[in-house]
Amino acid sequence: MSKFFVILLIISLILSTALIKNSTKRIDDEIFVLKESVRSLKKDFEDIKLEHDYLSSAEKLLEFQNLYFENKLSKKDIQEIKKIKKILGKIEINQFNLINE
């Protein structure tokens, strides 16, 4: 009877080890996929950040204004900017807010 329990214990340990090993391998695969995703997104982020920093610098904006628009651009007061919505055929004009409410 004790041999039966020892054999049963060994078989259950082997099965539990196999299950744990398979689940660990699956989790490792998921981690690898997520890390690759993050690496790709970081690269895209760095490229977009560089582009944004380069294009939105004050000197570049002034250069683009002179190059493409010459005297067509003018400064506006923030209070003059309005928000226009068209709902069910009706046009609604509201004050523009910088913070979404």
C-alpha positions in Angstrom: 0.0 0.0 0.0 2.8 2.4 0.8 4.4 1.7 -2.6 1.2 2.7 -4.2 1.2 6.1 -2.4 4.9 6.7 -3.3 4.2 5.9 -7.0 1.1 8.1 -6.9 3.1 10.9 -5.2 5.9 10.7 -7.8 3.4 10.7 -10.7 1.5 13.7 -9.2 4.8 15.6 -8.8 5.8 14.9 -12.4 2.4 16.1 -13.7 2.5 19.2 -11.5 6.0 20.0 -12.7 5.0 19.6 -16.3 2.0 21.9 -15.8 4.0 24.5 -14.0 6.7 24.4 -16.7 4.2 24.8 -19.5 2.5 27.7 -17.9 5.8 29.3 -17.2 6.9 28.9 -20.8 3.6 30.5 -22.0 4.1 33.4 -19.6 7.7 33.9 -20.8 6.4 33.9 -24.4 3.8 36.6 -23.6 6.5 38.7 -21.8 8.8 38.4 -24.8 6.0 39.6 -27.2 5.1 42.5 -24.9 8.8 43.5 -24.6 9.1 43.5 -28.3 6.0 45.6 -28.6 7.3 48.1 -26.1 10.6 48.3 -27.9 8.9 49.0 -31.1 6.6 51.6 -29.5 9.6 53.3 -27.8 11.4 53.6 -31.1 8.3 55.1 -32.7 7.9 57.5 -29.7 11.5 58.7 -29.9 11.1 59.4 -33.7 7.8 61.2 -33.2 9.2 63.2 -30.2 12.2 64.2 -32.2 10.0 65.3 -35.1 7.7 67.2 -32.8 10.6 68.9 -31.0 12.2 69.8 -34.3 9.0 71.1 -36.0 7.5 72.9 -33.1 10.6 74.9 -32.0 10.0 78.7 -32.2 12.8 79.2 -34.7 11.4 76.5 -37.0 7.9 77.9 -36.8 9.1 81.3 -37.7 11.2 79.9 -40.5 8.2 78.0 -41.9 6.0 81.0 -41.6 8.4 83.1 -43.6 9.1 80.4 -46.1 5.5 79.3 -46.8 3.1 81.9 -45.6 5.0 85.2 -45.7 2.5 87.8 -44.5 -0.6 85.5 -44.5 -0.5 84.6 -40.8 -1.5 87.0 -38.0 -1.7 86.7 -34.2 -5.1 86.2 -32.6 -6.2 86.7 -29.1 -7.2 83.4 -27.4 -10.6 85.0 -26.5 -11.4 85.5 -30.1 -11.3 81.8 -30.9 -14.7 80.1 -30.9 -15.8 76.5 -31.2 -18.5 75.6 -33.8 -20.7 72.5 -33.5 -23.3 71.3 -35.9 -25.9 69.2 -34.1 -29.0 68.0 -36.0 -28.6 70.7 -38.6 -28.3 73.5 -36.0 -25.1 75.4 -35.7 -23.9 76.2 -32.2 -21.1 78.6 -31.4 -19.4 78.4 -28.0 -16.3 79.9 -26.3 -13.2 77.8 -26.8 -11.7 76.3 -23.6 -8.2 75.0 -23.4 -9.2 72.4 -20.8 -11.8 69.8 -21.7 -14.6 69.9 -19.2 
